[in-house]
Amino acid sequence: MKKESILLYILIFLFCGCQKVSKQDTTREKLIYDLNEIQGKGILFGHQDDLAYGVGWEYIDGESDVKRVTGDYPALFGWELGGIELGRNVNLDSVPFSKIHDFAVWVNERGGINTFSWHPYSPIDSIDSWHGDMVVVKHILPGGTYHQEFNNQLDIIAAFFLDLKDKSGSSIPFIFRPWHEMDGAWFWWGSNSCTPVEFHKLFRYTIDYLRNKGLNNMVVAYSPDCNFNSQEKYLQWYPGDAYVDILGMDNYHDLKQSGGEKNAIDKLHIVIEVAKEKRKLAALTETGLELVNDSIWYTQVLGAVLNDSIVNENLSYVMVWRNDSEKHFYFPFPGHQAAADAKELLSQPNILLLNEFNQIKK
């Protein structure tokens, strides 16, 4: 290597080492930088499958139920990868993976954040499901009978993530939220199907495997359900600081109970306390009220949670679930009884949609 080239690399290294993470950096640090920048300035609002379909429409370029109601897009967009590990063309909600890829690129180009969940079907060939009490985890860990089948699934996930590039060919940063709601009994990686120790091994192995594939643009979220009332219980399934960037909670249960917003606030305080101690970010990674059958749920229930002083100062984002049809939706559509109420909450200065998020980042 020429002396001039060596000198140039040294200068670049010294310059970068003396700076904060650049806003133009396209690695995971860029995403973490942005989330740290907004802390205390506002909470990002997110919506699952927002660009793919809504109530009464699907796959219309630029369409969004959030935008139809509020005039702006969510700042955070959730996508699901369940089914990709089987080589399918569409996910478990029938969204083509090719479209998810394109949507994620679109979001990144406009300054939004992508977050991916994964409800994988079991690698055990006799169990074609992601539900229930099936004993799977111990069989797919290193030394297990189906370990190679699990590696094959991870190879497919890695290939999808590695293909997330912007127009310049740079990797797109994203949040990956694997093995969520593990403290519930409804998934094969949940509390009825594996021990906390087995879960720790599963989570660590998954992240190590993907990182070893070169995914340095991946931010990792840990998100149990709301089955805890102490730090100790919250951390029962925690895989370790080296594997997690965002401490989250999924919570539908409390926010559909009368007065349940206080329980949700108390649990978020636990998440935030742990996040502060570990110098991590905190988020309400999944929530919502199916059919939004309470016309003031957004301002009076979700709003009560987000406007709690501790939550407001420390939460990075909140995401509600998807709008599949008039029989299954979590964000109101134009003409729905809760549309004006949802718009009111999302108009508050501390709740950030895409344009507001971009303005803060400038």
C-alpha positions as CSV (number, residue, x, y, z in Angstrom):
1,M,0.0,0.0,0.0
2,K,1.4,3.4,-0.9
3,K,2.4,5.8,2.0
4,E,-0.1,8.3,0.8
5,S,-3.0,5.8,1.2
6,I,-1.8,4.7,4.6
7,L,-1.6,8.4,5.7
8,L,-5.1,9.0,4.4
9,Y,-6.6,6.0,6.3
10,I,-4.8,7.2,9.5
11,L,-6.3,10.7,9.1
12,I,-9.8,9.3,8.5
13,F,-9.5,7.1,11.6
14,L,-8.3,10.0,13.8
15,F,-11.0,12.3,12.5
16,C,-13.8,9.8,13.0
17,G,-12.6,8.9,16.4
18,C,-12.8,12.5,17.6
19,Q,-16.4,13.1,16.4
20,K,-19.8,12.2,17.5
21,V,-21.6,9.6,15.4
22,S,-22.4,11.3,12.1
23,K,-26.0,11.9,11.1
24,Q,-24.9,10.6,7.7
25,D,-23.6,7.3,9.1
26,T,-25.6,4.4,7.7
27,T,-24.7,1.8,10.3
28,R,-26.5,0.9,13.5
29,E,-24.9,3.8,15.3
30,K,-26.8,6.2,13.1
31,L,-30.1,4.9,14.1
32,I,-29.1,4.8,17.8
33,Y,-27.9,8.4,17.4
34,D,-31.2,9.5,16.0
35,L,-33.2,7.8,18.8
36,N,-30.9,9.4,21.4
37,E,-31.3,12.8,19.8
38,I,-35.1,12.8,20.2
39,Q,-35.2,11.5,23.8
40,G,-37.1,14.0,25.9
41,K,-38.2,15.9,22.7
42,G,-40.9,13.5,21.6
43,I,-42.0,9.9,21.2
44,L,-42.0,8.4,17.7
45,F,-45.3,7.0,16.6
46,G,-45.2,3.7,14.7
47,H,-47.7,1.5,12.8
48,Q,-47.3,-2.1,11.6
49,D,-47.6,-2.7,7.8
50,D,-48.6,1.0,7.4
51,L,-47.7,1.3,3.7
52,A,-48.8,-2.2,2.6
53,Y,-52.6,-2.0,3.2
54,G,-55.3,-0.4,5.3
55,V,-59.0,-0.5,5.7
56,G,-60.5,-0.6,2.2
57,W,-57.2,-0.5,0.3
58,E,-54.0,-2.4,-0.4
59,Y,-50.8,-1.7,-2.2
60,I,-51.5,1.8,-3.4
61,D,-48.3,3.8,-3.7
62,G,-47.8,6.3,-0.9
63,E,-51.1,5.3,0.9
64,S,-51.3,5.1,4.7
65,D,-54.2,5.0,7.1
66,V,-52.1,7.1,9.5
67,K,-51.5,9.7,6.8
68,R,-55.2,9.6,5.7
69,V,-56.2,10.6,9.3
70,T,-53.4,12.9,10.3
71,G,-51.9,14.2,7.1
72,D,-48.5,12.6,7.8
73,Y,-46.8,9.2,7.9
74,P,-45.7,7.5,11.1
75,A,-42.1,7.9,12.0
76,L,-41.6,4.2,12.6
77,F,-42.8,1.4,10.3
78,G,-43.2,-2.2,11.5
79,W,-42.7,-5.3,9.2
80,E,-43.1,-9.0,9.7
81,L,-40.8,-11.7,8.3
82,G,-42.6,-14.8,9.5
83,G,-42.6,-17.3,6.6
84,I,-39.5,-16.2,4.9
85,E,-37.5,-18.9,6.6
86,L,-39.7,-21.5,4.7
87,G,-38.7,-20.0,1.4
88,R,-42.2,-18.5,0.9
89,N,-42.8,-15.4,-1.3
90,V,-45.2,-13.8,1.2
91,N,-45.2,-13.5,5.0
92,L,-47.8,-15.0,7.4
93,D,-50.0,-11.9,6.7
94,S,-49.7,-12.5,2.9
95,V,-47.4,-9.5,2.3
96,P,-44.8,-10.2,-0.4
97,F,-41.3,-10.0,0.9
98,S,-40.3,-8.2,-2.2
99,K,-42.7,-5.4,-1.3
100,I,-41.5,-5.4,2.3
101,H,-38.0,-4.8,1.0
102,D,-39.2,-1.9,-1.2
103,F,-41.2,-0.4,1.6
104,A,-38.2,-0.5,3.9
105,V,-36.1,1.3,1.3
106,W,-38.8,3.9,0.8
107,V,-39.0,4.5,4.6
108,N,-35.3,4.9,4.9
109,E,-35.1,7.4,1.9
110,R,-37.7,9.6,3.7
111,G,-35.9,9.5,7.1
112,G,-38.2,7.0,8.9
113,I,-37.2,3.9,10.9
114,N,-37.9,0.3,10.0
115,T,-38.5,-2.3,12.7
116,F,-38.8,-6.1,11.9
117,S,-40.5,-8.8,13.9
118,W,-40.2,-12.5,13.1
119,H,-42.7,-15.2,14.0
120,P,-40.8,-18.1,12.5
121,Y,-42.3,-21.4,11.8
122,S,-40.7,-24.2,13.7
123,P,-37.5,-25.6,12.1
124,I,-38.7,-29.1,13.1
125,D,-40.2,-30.5,9.9
126,S,-43.1,-32.2,11.7
127,I,-44.3,-28.9,13.3
128,D,-45.4,-26.3,10.7
129,S,-46.4,-23.5,13.1
130,W,-45.2,-20.7,15.3
131,H,-47.9,-21.2,17.9
132,G,-48.2,-23.1,21.2
133,D,-46.7,-25.4,23.6
134,M,-44.4,-27.3,21.3
135,V,-40.9,-28.1,22.6
136,V,-38.6,-26.7,19.9
137,V,-35.9,-24.5,21.3
138,K,-33.8,-27.2,23.0
139,H,-33.7,-29.1,19.7
140,I,-32.5,-26.2,17.5
141,L,-29.7,-25.0,19.8
142,P,-26.1,-26.1,19.1
143,G,-26.0,-29.9,19.6
144,G,-29.7,-30.2,19.0
145,T,-31.1,-32.6,16.3
146,Y,-32.5,-29.7,14.3
147,H,-29.7,-27.2,14.7
148,Q,-28.7,-27.2,11.1
149,E,-32.3,-26.5,10.0
150,F,-32.3,-23.5,12.3
151,N,-29.1,-22.3,10.8
152,N,-30.7,-22.6,7.4
153,Q,-33.5,-20.3,8.6
154,L,-31.1,-17.8,9.9
155,D,-29.2,-17.8,6.6
156,I,-32.4,-16.8,4.8
157,I,-33.1,-14.0,7.4
158,A,-29.5,-12.7,7.0
159,A,-29.8,-12.7,3.2
160,F,-32.9,-10.5,3.4
161,F,-31.3,-8.1,5.8
162,L,-28.1,-7.9,3.8
163,D,-30.1,-6.9,0.8
164,L,-31.5,-3.8,2.5
165,K,-29.5,-1.1,0.7
166,D,-30.2,2.4,-0.3
167,K,-29.6,3.8,-3.8
168,S,-25.9,4.4,-3.1
169,G,-25.5,0.8,-2.0
170,S,-25.1,1.6,1.7
171,S,-26.7,-0.7,4.3
172,I,-30.0,0.6,5.8
173,P,-30.1,0.6,9.6
174,F,-33.1,-1.2,11.1
175,I,-34.4,-2.6,14.4
176,F,-34.7,-6.3,14.7
177,R,-37.1,-7.6,17.5
178,P,-36.7,-11.4,17.6
179,W,-38.3,-13.8,20.0
180,H,-40.8,-11.3,21.4
181,E,-43.4,-11.9,24.1
182,M,-41.3,-14.8,25.4
183,D,-42.9,-14.4,28.8
184,G,-46.3,-15.5,27.4
185,A,-47.4,-19.0,26.5
186,W,-48.5,-18.6,22.9
187,F,-45.2,-19.1,21.0
188,W,-42.9,-22.0,20.8
189,W,-40.1,-19.8,22.2
190,G,-42.4,-18.8,25.1
191,S,-42.6,-19.6,28.8
192,N,-44.5,-23.0,28.4
193,S,-42.0,-24.3,25.8
194,C,-38.5,-23.4,27.0
195,T,-36.6,-22.4,30.1
196,P,-35.1,-18.9,30.6
197,V,-31.6,-20.4,30.2
198,E,-32.6,-22.0,26.9
199,F,-34.1,-18.7,25.7
200,H,-31.0,-16.8,26.6
201,K,-29.0,-19.3,24.5
202,L,-31.5,-18.9,21.6
203,F,-31.4,-15.1,21.6
204,R,-27.6,-14.9,21.9
205,Y,-27.1,-17.5,19.2
206,T,-29.4,-15.7,16.8
207,I,-27.8,-12.3,17.2
208,D,-24.2,-13.7,17.1
209,Y,-25.1,-15.7,14.0
210,L,-26.5,-12.6,12.2
211,R,-23.7,-10.3,13.3
212,N,-21.2,-12.8,12.0
213,K,-22.9,-12.5,8.6
214,G,-21.9,-8.9,8.6
215,L,-25.1,-7.2,9.8
216,N,-23.5,-4.2,11.6
217,N,-26.6,-2.1,10.7
218,M,-28.9,-4.1,13.0
219,V,-30.2,-2.6,16.2
220,V,-31.7,-5.3,18.6
221,A,-34.8,-4.9,20.7
222,Y,-35.8,-7.1,23.7
223,S,-39.6,-7.1,24.2
224,P,-41.4,-9.3,26.7
225,D,-45.1,-9.0,27.1
226,C,-46.5,-7.3,30.1
227,N,-46.3,-10.2,32.5
228,F,-44.0,-8.6,35.1
229,N,-44.2,-6.2,38.0
230,S,-40.5,-5.9,39.0
231,Q,-37.1,-5.5,37.4
232,E,-36.2,-9.0,38.4
233,K,-39.2,-10.4,36.6
234,Y,-38.7,-8.2,33.6
235,L,-35.1,-9.3,33.2
236,Q,-35.9,-13.0,33.7
237,W,-35.6,-13.6,29.9
238,Y,-33.0,-10.9,29.2
239,P,-30.0,-12.3,27.1
240,G,-27.5,-9.7,28.3
241,D,-26.3,-6.2,27.6
242,A,-24.0,-7.3,24.7
243,Y,-27.1,-8.5,22.7
244,V,-29.7,-5.7,23.2
245,D,-29.9,-2.0,22.3
246,I,-33.5,-1.3,23.1
247,L,-35.5,-2.5,26.1
248,G,-39.2,-2.8,25.2
249,M,-42.5,-4.1,26.3
250,D,-45.5,-5.3,24.3
251,N,-48.7,-4.5,26.1
252,Y,-52.2,-4.9,24.8
253,H,-53.7,-6.4,27.9
254,D,-53.5,-3.5,30.3
255,L,-54.7,-1.0,27.8
256,K,-58.0,-2.7,27.2
257,Q,-58.8,-2.9,30.9
258,S,-60.7,-0.3,32.8
259,G,-58.1,1.8,34.5
260,G,-55.3,-0.4,33.1
261,E,-53.3,2.6,31.9
262,K,-51.9,2.9,35.4
263,N,-50.6,-0.6,35.3
264,A,-49.0,0.1,31.9
265,I,-47.3,3.2,33.2
266,D,-45.9,1.3,36.2
267,K,-44.5,-1.3,33.9
268,L,-43.0,1.2,31.6
269,H,-41.4,2.9,34.6
270,I,-39.7,-0.5,35.3
271,V,-38.5,-0.7,31.6
272,I,-37.2,2.8,31.7
273,E,-35.4,2.3,35.0
274,V,-33.6,-0.7,33.7
275,A,-32.8,1.0,30.4
276,K,-31.3,3.9,32.3
277,E,-29.2,1.6,34.4
278,K,-28.0,-0.2,31.3
279,R,-27.7,2.9,29.2
280,K,-30.1,1.5,26.6
281,L,-33.1,3.0,24.8
282,A,-36.7,2.2,26.0
283,A,-39.8,1.6,23.9
284,L,-43.4,0.5,23.9
285,T,-42.8,-2.0,21.1
286,E,-46.3,-3.2,20.5
287,T,-49.7,-2.1,21.7
288,G,-53.2,-1.1,20.5
289,L,-56.9,-1.7,20.9
290,E,-58.4,-4.0,18.2
291,L,-61.2,-2.2,16.3
292,V,-60.5,0.9,18.4
293,N,-64.1,0.5,19.9
294,D,-63.4,3.2,22.4
295,S,-63.8,6.5,20.6
296,I,-61.4,8.3,23.1
297,W,-58.9,5.4,23.6
298,Y,-56.1,7.3,21.8
299,T,-56.2,10.4,23.9
300,Q,-57.5,9.1,27.2
301,V,-55.8,5.7,27.5
302,L,-52.7,5.6,25.2
303,G,-52.3,9.3,25.7
304,A,-52.4,9.0,29.5
305,V,-49.6,6.5,29.3
306,L,-47.4,8.6,26.8
307,N,-48.0,11.8,28.7
308,D,-46.9,10.5,32.0
309,S,-43.9,12.7,32.9
310,I,-41.3,9.8,33.2
311,V,-42.6,8.0,30.1
312,N,-42.7,11.3,28.1
313,E,-39.1,12.1,29.0
314,N,-37.6,8.7,28.3
315,L,-39.6,6.6,25.8
316,S,-38.2,6.5,22.3
317,Y,-41.2,5.1,20.4
318,V,-44.6,3.4,20.5
319,M,-46.0,1.2,17.8
320,V,-49.6,0.1,17.3
321,W,-50.5,-3.1,15.3
322,R,-51.8,-3.4,11.8
323,N,-54.9,-2.4,9.8
324,D,-55.9,-5.5,7.9
325,S,-59.6,-4.9,7.4
326,E,-62.7,-3.6,9.1
327,K,-62.6,-6.7,11.2
328,H,-59.0,-6.3,12.4
329,F,-57.4,-2.9,12.8
330,Y,-55.6,-0.9,15.4
331,F,-55.6,2.6,14.0
332,P,-58.8,4.3,13.0
333,F,-59.5,5.2,9.3
334,P,-61.3,8.3,8.0
335,G,-64.9,8.3,9.1
336,H,-64.3,6.0,12.1
337,Q,-65.6,7.1,15.4
338,A,-62.0,7.3,16.9
339,A,-60.4,9.1,13.9
340,A,-60.6,12.6,15.4
341,D,-59.4,11.4,18.7
342,A,-56.3,9.6,17.2
343,K,-55.5,12.8,15.2
344,E,-55.7,14.8,18.4
345,L,-53.2,12.6,20.2
346,L,-50.8,12.5,17.2
347,S,-51.1,16.3,16.9
348,Q,-49.6,16.8,20.3
349,P,-46.1,18.3,20.2
350,N,-44.6,15.3,22.2
351,I,-45.9,12.7,19.7
352,L,-43.8,12.6,16.6
353,L,-44.8,11.7,13.1
354,L,-42.4,11.5,10.1
355,N,-42.0,15.2,9.2
356,E,-41.6,16.2,12.9
357,F,-39.0,13.5,13.4
358,N,-37.0,14.7,10.4
359,Q,-37.2,18.3,11.6
360,I,-35.7,17.3,14.9
361,K,-32.9,15.4,13.3
362,K,-31.8,18.4,11.2
